[in-house]
Amino acid sequence: MSILYVVGIGPGDLDHMTFHATEAIERAQVVVGYKTYLGFIEPLLDGKEVVSSGMMKEVDRCREALDAAAAGKTVALVSSGDAGVYGMAGLAMELAAAMTAPPEIVVVPGVSAVQAAASVLGAPLMHDFAVISLSDLLTPWDAIERRLVAAAAADFVVALYNPRSKGRVTQIEEARTILLAARASTTPVGIVRNACRGGESRVVTTLAAMLDHEIDMFSLVIIGNSATFVDREGRMVTPRGYKAGTGGQGPGAGETQKNSVDGHVADSPSRILDSRSPISHSRSLMIVGTASDVGKSIITAGICRIMKNRGFSVAPFKSQNMALNSAVTPEGGEIGRAQAVQAEACGIEPHTDMNPVLLKPTTDCGSQVIVQGAVVGNMTVREYNDYKPSAFEKVRESFGRLAAAHDLVVIEGAGSIAEINLKRHDIANLKVAEMAGCKAVLVADIDRGGVFAQIVGTLELLDPVERERIAGVVINKFRGDASLLAPGIGFIEERTGVPVLGVVPCFSGFRLPEEDSVALEKRKAENGDRDPAAERLNIGVVKLSRISNYTDFDALEAEPDVRLTYVEGEEHLRGLDLLVIPGSKATTADLFFLMEQGLFPAIKSFTGPIVGICGGYQMLGKRVADPHAVESDIREAEGLGLLDVVTVMLEQKSTHRAAAELLPSGFLVAPRCRGELAGYEIHLGETILGPSARPFARITSRSGAPVEVLDGAVSSDGRVFGTYLHGIFDNAVFRTSFLNRLRKAKGLAERRPGQGGDDPFNLLAAHLEKHLDIDRMLELCGLGGTLPE
């Protein structure tokens, strides 16, 4: 069938083209476009028939492209930026409507000029904005004026395309006059020339002074709204706002910060706060611990739900998280999974401000560092310590935004607060309480023993200023009669002067996704005897050296007839009904790890069903290449060869919430599974399918935007499959269909998808309400006697 791709090639640099755009041009026999734009993609044009023309020839170019496609050729018609934003997509469809037998038209999106310019300026488009072209060649000027007046009056951020040319010099002046009538002369304005391509330049100025700078047809101008401000690094930021009623306008009336803009001083709202002083007026409470895995995360989640149930607007916060398990926010940022669950307890969507610094271990001495949702690089411990002052500024920014938008922020600490060797570089514990100007509650775990020594020893190792921050103690995970603890509690309160705010019994009705290897080691120990059971499904998860997102299998483990264990040697494969290879932070390194452990040949010869998630999917293929050494120093590794796929690691990480639907080969894996699947993607690689592999699913949405992207692969017999979709087993219908296939093969009774019971967050909240002094905690965070608005 004849096909015309209308391709947005982005700002002009090949690095900013989408994979879909590159693929469309590679498929095309004929490429049609404005000669300047074709110059941007010249390396992709070898062997292609190229049709180029100059300015004002848009209709002719479109007709040539349509005619060539209608004649049976595969054609790519290129536009800069996005083809549907002042591009060729609309014209192509208009002209095709008049054809007797038009070709199929596929619009391939690209990074628009307004997005490119905004990224250069900072974050000026975080709230509602209008895009207006000042070119009156196709639109009468009076229509453009009406749009400018409406956008100015509605307080939109305004992005101006085609602001000035040699023949049009007055339009930008008239636009400025219209905007000055509706907003302050000190309103921040950004001017970006050649955004994201060679010769790029930017100016951040004011509405009053914008015409003092060069503006031409290669420029895009962005005028802020009444809330837009310029931060210390000279970036434009338009606050989005989290809370209904704020309107994204930043702090309340009178809260302004002086910003130096282009030599002028502008009064602009800002939530960026002085790093040398605590944040004022923040209502917050910090939950810290005597050690890792004492229950800080679950206590934080429970307090969040208690406060939500009492009518407060509440948000979770963890400044720095070292986690093997992460989650993706609606905007595509990556945060610790526990903070995403805590956001659910608060009844709000997760946001990167809730976990501004995420560390994902890649080696024993280094981690991938993710700041406000985006990867900044891989760092050793020493490199990260040098970077921490910059990271802490981001921590302050994020906390300031949350504190300004919510009645209460519940802060979670990390590990132990008494690690004296780490305190000098601490940005995760009591330094955060100092920044927030809040009190802290210390959580200790009685289940591991020595709880009174934990509490006294921790407090003794704090300096006097730090100790003043500790306003209460919680004894967690108790089993038995709490009255037996009375002598010990009395001793603690007398010895330390810190009250015990509650003794929390072990709670089995809720399990928060675990974060680190401490929790994973504990679960391995709890697996106990590994002998398989005939009356259950025996599932083994390979314990990789750089395992990540092993919470993908929590839903499997929760099934009543499933026994899940972690596989560390060849002998652990005996009797398994399913083998799972999980995600990895270093896929090539973990392939060598499998060889060192003797698991590589054992997995290849395993005859039962095998599943690979993300890095595990990559390992199932024939080869994994890492040409840029983004995950490790190993540039290439042989895969297990169980799927006919190869993977190449890319420098840019893909992080998306995703929706998907099974393809026919996916139904081999999960018969009778219908409906949409939900999950999330966090990966660096691109995997290419060979002729004997069939795609598992089609991704239909990424971060809220509709897409059509093939995912995963299935072997011809359906025994082996892999996918990039984390959380695939959280989909009850898919999980049940998949497991029923295994149950049937083993002669076990099939099951129905489990029915949802009571809200586990409410169960947790009720549990904590019974055993904690919540009124005292409200007083500690400044909400005692306060009624929510």
Residue pairs with C-beta under 8 A, 6 or more apart in sequence:
1 103
1 104
2 69
2 70
2 71
2 72
2 73
2 74
2 103
2 104
3 69
3 74
3 75
3 103
3 104
3 105
3 106
4 65
4 66
4 69
4 75
4 76
4 77
4 92
4 96
4 103
4 104
4 105
4 106
5 24
5 25
5 27
5 28
5 74
5 75
5 76
5 77
5 106
5 108
6 77
6 79
6 83
6 87
6 88
6 89
6 92
6 105
6 106
6 107
6 108
7 21
7 24
7 25
7 76
7 77
7 78
7 79
7 83
7 108
7 110
8 18
8 21
8 78
8 79
8 80
8 81
8 82
8 83
8 84
8 85
8 87
8 108
8 109
8 110
8 111
8 112
9 17
9 21
9 37
9 40
9 41
9 78
9 79
9 80
9 81
9 110
10 16
10 17
10 18
10 21
10 80
10 81
10 110
10 111
10 116
10 196
11 80
11 81
11 111
11 113
11 116
11 195
11 196
11 197
12 37
12 40
12 80
12 194
12 196
12 197
12 198
13 40
13 196
13 197
13 198
14 22
14 40
14 41
14 43
14 44
16 111
16 116
16 196
17 41
17 110
17 111
18 108
18 109
18 110
18 111
19 686
20 108
20 109
20 709
21 108
21 109
21 110
22 44
24 76
24 106
24 108
25 31
25 41
25 44
25 45
25 48
25 76
25 78
26 44
27 74
27 76
28 48
28 74
28 75
28 76
29 48
29 49
29 73
29 74
29 75
30 48
30 49
30 50
30 51
30 65
30 68
30 69
30 73
30 74
30 75
30 76
31 38
31 41
31 44
31 45
31 48
31 49
31 50
31 51
31 75
31 76
31 78
32 50
32 51
32 52
32 61
32 64
32 65
32 68
32 75
32 76
32 77
32 78
33 51
33 52
33 61
33 77
33 78
33 79
34 52
34 53
34 54
34 55
34 57
34 61
34 78
34 80
35 52
35 53
35 54
37 78
37 79
37 80
38 45
38 50
38 52
38 78
40 80
40 197
41 78
49 73
51 61
51 64
51 65
51 68
53 60
53 61
58 88
58 91
59 91
59 95
61 77
61 88
62 77
62 88
62 91
62 92
62 95
63 95
65 75
65 77
65 92
66 92
66 95
66 96
66 99
66 102
66 103
68 75
69 75
69 103
70 99
70 101
70 102
70 103
75 103
77 83
77 88
77 92
78 88
79 87
79 88
79 89
79 110
80 87
80 110
80 113
81 87
81 110
81 111
81 112
81 113
81 114
81 116
82 109
82 110
82 111
82 112
83 89
83 107
83 108
83 109
83 110
84 90
84 107
84 109
85 112
85 113
85 114
85 131
86 133
86 161
89 105
89 107
92 105
93 105
96 102
96 103
96 105
111 196
113 161
113 195
113 220
114 125
114 131
114 159
114 161
114 220
114 222
115 125
116 192
116 195
116 196
116 220
117 159
117 190
117 192
117 195
117 220
117 222
118 124
118 125
118 159
118 222
119 195
119 196
120 190
120 192
120 195
120 196
120 200
120 202
121 190
121 192
121 202
121 204
121 222
121 235
121 236
122 190
122 231
122 233
122 235
122 236
122 237
123 235
123 236
123 237
123 238
124 157
124 188
124 190
124 222
124 224
124 228
124 236
124 237
124 238
125 157
125 159
125 222
125 238
126 237
126 238
126 239
126 240
126 248
127 157
127 225
127 227
127 238
127 239
127 240
127 241
127 248
128 156
128 157
128 248
129 156
129 157
129 158
129 159
129 238
130 147
130 151
130 154
130 156
130 157
130 158
130 159
131 159
131 161
132 144
132 147
132 148
132 151
132 158
132 159
132 160
132 161
132 175
133 139
133 144
133 160
133 161
133 162
134 144
134 160
134 161
134 162
134 163
134 164
134 168
134 171
134 172
134 175
135 161
135 162
135 165
135 168
135 171
136 144
136 168
136 171
141 171
144 171
145 174
145 178
148 158
148 175
148 178
148 179
149 178
149 182
151 158
152 158
152 178
152 179
152 181
152 182
152 183
153 182
155 182
155 183
155 225
155 226
156 225
157 222
157 223
157 224
157 225
157 228
157 238
158 179
158 222
158 223
159 220
159 221
159 222
159 223
160 172
160 175
160 220
160 221
160 222
160 223
161 220
162 168
162 217
163 171
163 172
163 175
163 215
163 216
163 217
163 219
163 220
163 221
164 171
164 172
164 215
164 216
164 217
164 219
165 216
165 217
172 211
172 215
172 221
173 211
176 207
176 210
176 211
179 187
179 207
179 223
180 207
180 208
183 207
183 223
183 225
183 226
184 207
184 226
184 266
184 267
185 206
185 207
185 208
186 206
186 207
186 208
186 261
186 264
186 265
186 266
186 267
186 268
187 206
187 207
187 223
187 224
187 225
187 226
187 228
187 266
188 204
188 205
188 206
188 223
188 224
188 228
188 229
188 230
188 236
188 259
188 261
188 266
188 268
189 204
189 205
189 206
189 207
189 209
189 210
189 221
189 222
189 223
189 224
190 202
190 203
190 204
190 205
190 221
190 222
190 224
190 236
191 202
191 203
191 205
191 210
191 213
191 214
191 215
191 219
191 220
191 221
192 200
192 201
192 202
192 219
192 220
192 222
193 199
193 200
193 201
193 202
193 214
193 216
193 218
193 219
194 200
194 201
194 218
195 220
203 213
203 262
204 230
204 234
204 235
204 236
204 261
204 262
205 212
205 213
205 261
205 262
206 261
206 262
206 264
206 266
207 223
208 264
209 262
209 264
210 221
210 223
215 221
222 236
224 236
224 238
225 238
226 249
227 238
227 239
227 248
227 249
227 250
227 268
227 269
228 236
228 237
228 238
228 268
229 236
229 237
229 239
229 250
229 257
229 259
229 266
229 268
229 269
229 270
230 236
230 237
230 259
230 260
230 261
230 266
230 268
231 237
231 259
231 270
231 272
232 272
237 270
238 248
239 248
239 249
239 250
239 269
239 271
239 401
240 248
241 247
241 248
241 249
241 250
241 405
242 315
242 348
242 351
242 401
242 402
242 405
242 406
243 313
243 405
243 406
246 405
249 269
250 269
250 270
250 271
250 404
251 269
251 270
251 271
251 404
255 269
256 267
256 268
256 269
256 270
257 267
257 268
257 269
257 270
257 272
258 265
258 266
258 267
259 265
259 266
259 268
259 270
260 266
261 268
271 397
271 400
271 401
271 404
272 396
272 397
272 400
273 279
273 396
273 397
273 400
275 392
275 393
275 396
278 434
278 435
278 436
278 437
279 396
279 399
279 400
279 403
279 435
279 436
279 437
280 437
281 403
282 399
282 403
282 409
282 436
282 437
282 438
283 403
283 407
283 408
283 409
283 781
283 782
283 783
284 317
284 403
284 408
284 409
284 410
284 411
284 436
284 437
284 438
284 781
285 303
285 408
285 410
285 411
285 438
285 439
285 440
285 441
285 777
285 780
285 781
286 411
286 412
286 413
286 430
286 432
286 433
286 436
286 438
286 439
286 440
286 441
286 469
287 296
287 299
287 300
287 303
287 410
287 411
287 412
287 413
287 440
287 441
287 443
288 296
288 413
288 417
288 429
288 430
288 433
288 440
288 441
288 442
288 443
288 470
289 295
289 296
289 413
289 415
289 416
289 417
289 442
289 443
289 444
290 416
290 417
290 418
290 442
290 443
290 444
290 445
290 454
290 455
290 457
290 458
291 415
291 416
291 445
291 448
291 454
292 415
292 416
292 516
292 518
293 445
293 516
293 518
293 519
293 522
294 443
294 444
294 445
294 448
294 476
294 477
295 443
295 445
295 476
295 477
295 504
296 412
296 413
296 443
297 338
297 341
297 342
297 412
297 512
297 515
298 507
298 510
298 512
298 764
299 443
299 474
299 476
299 504
299 768
300 316
300 342
300 410
300 411
300 412
301 316
301 338
301 341
301 342
301 345
301 510
301 512
301 761
301 764
302 345
302 761
302 764
302 765
302 767
302 768
303 410
303 768
303 774
303 777
304 314
304 315
304 316
304 342
304 345
304 346
304 410
305 345
305 346
305 761
305 762
305 764
305 765
306 765
306 768
306 769
306 774
307 314
307 346
307 407
307 408
307 410
308 314
308 345
308 346
308 347
309 762
309 765
310 788
311 787
311 788
312 406
312 407
312 408
312 783
312 788
313 405
313 406
313 407
313 408
313 788
314 346
314 406
314 407
314 408
314 409
314 410
315 343
315 346
315 348
315 354
315 402
315 405
315 406
315 408
315 409
315 410
316 339
316 342
316 343
316 345
316 346
316 354
316 409
316 410
316 411
316 412
317 339
317 353
317 354
317 355
317 398
317 399
317 402
317 409
317 410
317 411
317 412
318 336
318 338
318 339
318 354
318 355
318 411
318 412
318 413
318 414
318 428
319 355
319 356
319 357
319 392
319 395
319 398
319 399
319 411
319 414
319 427
319 428
319 432
320 356
320 357
320 358
320 359
320 391
320 395
320 414
320 427
320 428
321 335
321 336
321 338
321 339
321 355
321 357
321 358
321 359
321 414
321 428
321 515
322 358
322 359
322 360
322 361
322 367
322 414
322 515
322 516
323 336
323 337
323 338
323 358
323 359
323 360
323 515
323 516
324 360
324 361
324 515
324 516
324 517
324 520
324 547
324 548
324 549
324 550
324 585
325 336
325 337
325 338
325 513
325 514
325 515
325 548
325 549
325 550
325 551
326 334
326 335
326 336
326 337
326 358
326 360
326 548
326 549
326 682
327 334
327 335
327 336
327 337
327 339
327 340
327 341
327 350
327 680
328 334
328 335
328 655
328 656
328 657
328 680
328 681
328 682
328 703
329 335
329 340
329 349
329 350
329 351
329 352
329 373
329 657
330 349
330 350
330 657
330 703
330 704
331 351
331 352
331 373
331 703
332 373
332 655
332 656
332 657
332 702
332 703
333 351
333 352
333 372
333 373
333 374
333 655
334 352
334 358
334 370
334 373
334 374
334 375
334 653
334 655
334 682
335 350
335 351
335 352
335 354
335 355
335 358
335 373
336 355
336 358
336 515
337 513
337 515
337 549
337 551
338 412
338 512
338 513
338 515
339 350
339 354
339 355
339 412
340 350
340 354
341 512
341 513
342 354
342 410
342 412
343 349
343 350
343 351
343 354
344 350
344 761
345 761
345 764
352 372
352 373
352 398
353 372
353 397
353 398
353 399
353 401
353 402
354 398
354 402
356 371
356 372
356 391
356 394
356 395
356 397
356 398
356 399
357 369
357 370
357 371
357 391
357 394
357 395
357 427
358 369
358 370
358 371
359 367
359 368
359 369
359 370
359 384
360 367
360 368
360 370
360 548
360 585
361 367
361 546
361 585
362 368
362 378
362 546
362 585
362 586
362 631
362 632
363 586
363 632
365 380
365 381
366 378
366 379
366 380
366 381
366 383
367 378
367 379
367 384
368 375
368 377
368 378
368 585
369 375
369 376
369 377
369 378
369 379
369 384
369 387
369 391
370 376
371 391
371 394
372 394
372 397
372 398
373 655
375 653
376 387
378 630
379 387
384 391
385 425
388 425
388 427
391 427
392 427
392 431
395 427
395 432
395 435
396 435
399 409
399 411
399 432
399 435
399 436
402 409
403 409
403 436
407 783
407 788
407 789
408 781
408 783
409 436
411 432
411 433
411 436
411 438
413 428
413 429
413 430
413 432
413 440
414 428
414 429
415 428
415 429
416 458
417 429
417 430
417 440
417 442
417 458
417 462
417 466
418 457
418 458
418 461
418 462
420 461
430 440
430 462
430 466
430 469
433 439
433 440
433 469
434 469
438 469
438 780
438 781
439 469
439 470
439 471
439 472
439 780
439 781
440 469
440 470
440 471
441 470
441 471
441 472
441 473
441 474
441 501
441 777
441 780
442 455
442 458
442 459
442 470
442 472
442 473
442 474
442 498
443 473
443 474
443 476
444 451
444 454
444 455
444 458
444 473
444 474
444 475
444 476
445 451
445 454
445 476
445 477
446 475
446 476
446 477
446 478
446 503
447 476
447 477
447 478
447 479
447 506
448 477
451 475
451 488
452 488
452 491
452 492
455 473
455 475
455 492
455 496
456 492
456 495
456 496
459 467
459 470
459 496
459 498
462 470
470 498
471 498
471 499
471 780
472 498
472 499
472 500
472 501
472 773
472 776
472 777
472 780
473 492
473 496
473 498
473 499
473 500
473 501
474 500
474 501
474 502
474 503
474 504
474 772
475 485
475 489
475 500
475 502
475 503
475 504
476 504
477 504
477 505
477 506
478 485
478 503
478 504
478 505
478 506
479 505
479 506
482 503
482 505
485 503
489 500
489 503
492 498
492 500
493 499
493 500
499 776
501 772
501 773
501 776
501 777
502 768
502 771
502 772
502 773
503 771
504 767
504 768
504 771
504 772
505 767
505 771
507 764
507 767
509 760
509 763
509 764
509 767
510 760
510 761
510 763
510 764
511 554
513 551
513 554
514 520
514 523
514 550
514 551
520 543
520 547
520 550
520 566
523 566
524 543
524 566
527 564
527 565
527 566
530 565
530 572
531 575
532 538
532 563
532 574
532 575
532 576
533 563
535 561
535 748
536 561
536 562
536 563
536 748
537 559
537 561
537 562
537 563
537 577
537 578
537 739
537 742
537 743
537 746
537 748
538 563
538 565
538 575
538 576
538 577
538 578
539 553
539 556
539 562
539 563
539 564
539 565
539 576
539 577
539 578
539 579
539 580
540 564
540 565
540 566
540 567
540 572
540 573
540 576
540 578
540 579
540 580
541 550
541 553
541 564
541 565
541 566
541 567
541 580
541 582
542 566
542 567
542 579
542 580
542 581
542 582
542 594
542 599
542 603
542 616
543 566
543 567
543 568
544 581
544 582
544 584
544 590
544 593
544 594
544 615
545 586
545 589
545 590
545 593
546 584
546 585
546 586
546 589
546 590
546 593
547 582
547 583
547 584
547 585
548 582
548 583
548 584
548 585
548 614
548 615
549 582
549 583
549 613
549 614
549 682
549 726
550 582
550 583
552 582
552 583
552 613
552 726
552 727
552 728
552 729
553 564
553 580
553 582
553 729
555 729
555 730
555 732
555 735
556 562
556 564
556 729
556 735
556 739
557 564
559 735
559 739
559 751
561 743
561 748
561 751
562 739
565 572
567 573
567 576
567 579
567 599
568 597
569 597
569 598
569 599
570 598
570 599
570 602
573 579
573 602
573 603
573 606
576 606
576 608
577 608
577 609
577 742
577 745
577 746
578 608
578 609
578 610
578 611
578 742
579 603
579 606
579 608
579 609
579 610
579 611
580 610
580 611
580 612
580 613
580 616
581 603
581 610
581 611
581 612
581 613
581 615
581 616
581 617
581 619
581 620
582 613
582 614
582 615
582 616
583 613
583 614
583 615
583 616
583 682
583 726
584 590
584 614
584 615
584 616
584 619
585 615
585 631
586 631
586 632
587 615
587 618
587 619
587 624
587 626
587 631
587 637
587 647
587 649
587 685
588 624
588 626
588 631
588 632
588 634
588 635
588 636
588 637
588 649
589 631
589 632
589 634
590 615
590 619
591 600
591 619
591 624
591 637
591 638
591 639
591 640
592 634
592 637
594 600
594 603
594 619
594 640
600 640
603 610
603 640
603 642
604 640
604 641
604 642
608 719
609 719
609 720
609 742
610 620
610 642
610 719
610 720
610 721
611 720
611 721
611 722
612 618
612 619
612 620
612 643
612 720
612 721
612 722
612 723
613 722
613 723
613 724
613 725
613 726
613 728
614 681
614 682
614 683
614 723
614 724
614 726
615 683
616 722
617 643
617 645
617 687
617 712
617 713
617 722
617 723
617 724
618 624
618 639
618 647
618 685
618 687
618 722
619 639
619 640
620 639
620 640
620 642
620 643
620 645
620 713
620 720
620 722
621 639
621 640
621 641
621 642
621 643
621 644
621 645
621 646
621 647
621 687
621 713
621 722
622 638
622 639
622 641
622 643
622 644
622 645
622 646
622 690
623 636
623 637
623 638
623 639
623 646
623 647
624 636
624 637
624 639
624 646
624 647
624 649
624 685
625 635
625 636
625 646
625 647
625 648
625 649
626 632
626 634
626 635
626 636
626 648
626 649
627 635
627 648
627 649
628 649
628 650
628 651
629 635
630 649
630 650
630 651
630 684
631 649
631 684
639 646
639 647
642 715
642 720
643 693
643 713
643 714
643 715
643 720
643 721
643 722
644 689
644 690
644 691
644 692
644 693
644 713
644 715
645 687
645 688
645 689
645 690
645 693
645 713
645 722
646 687
646 688
646 690
647 685
647 686
647 687
647 688
648 685
648 686
648 688
649 684
649 685
650 684
650 685
650 686
651 684
652 684
653 682
653 683
653 684
654 681
654 682
654 683
654 684
655 680
655 681
655 682
656 680
656 681
656 702
656 703
657 678
657 679
657 680
657 701
657 702
657 703
657 704
658 678
658 679
658 680
658 681
658 699
658 701
658 702
658 725
659 676
659 677
659 678
659 699
659 700
659 701
660 676
660 677
660 678
660 679
660 697
660 698
660 699
660 700
660 711
660 725
661 675
661 676
661 677
661 697
661 698
661 700
662 669
662 670
662 673
662 677
662 696
662 697
662 734
663 694
663 695
663 696
663 697
663 698
663 710
664 694
665 694
665 695
665 696
665 714
665 718
666 673
666 695
666 696
666 697
666 712
666 714
666 721
667 673
668 714
668 717
668 718
669 696
669 714
669 718
669 721
669 738
669 741
670 734
670 737
670 738
670 741
671 737
671 740
671 741
672 737
673 733
673 734
673 737
673 738
674 733
675 733
676 700
677 697
677 725
677 728
677 731
677 734
678 727
678 730
678 731
679 725
679 726
679 727
679 728
679 730
679 731
680 725
680 726
680 727
681 699
681 702
681 724
681 725
681 726
682 726
683 724
687 713
687 724
689 695
689 710
689 713
692 715
692 716
693 713
693 714
693 715
694 713
694 714
694 716
695 710
695 711
695 712
695 713
695 714
696 711
696 712
696 713
696 714
696 721
696 722
696 723
697 710
697 711
697 712
697 723
697 725
698 708
698 709
698 710
698 711
699 707
699 708
699 709
699 710
699 711
699 725
700 706
700 707
700 708
701 707
702 709
711 723
711 724
711 725
712 721
712 722
712 723
712 724
712 725
713 721
713 722
714 720
714 721
715 721
728 734
729 735
729 738
732 753
732 754
733 753
735 753
736 751
736 752
736 753
736 754
739 751
740 750
740 751
743 749
743 750
743 751
744 750
768 774
775 784
778 784
778 786
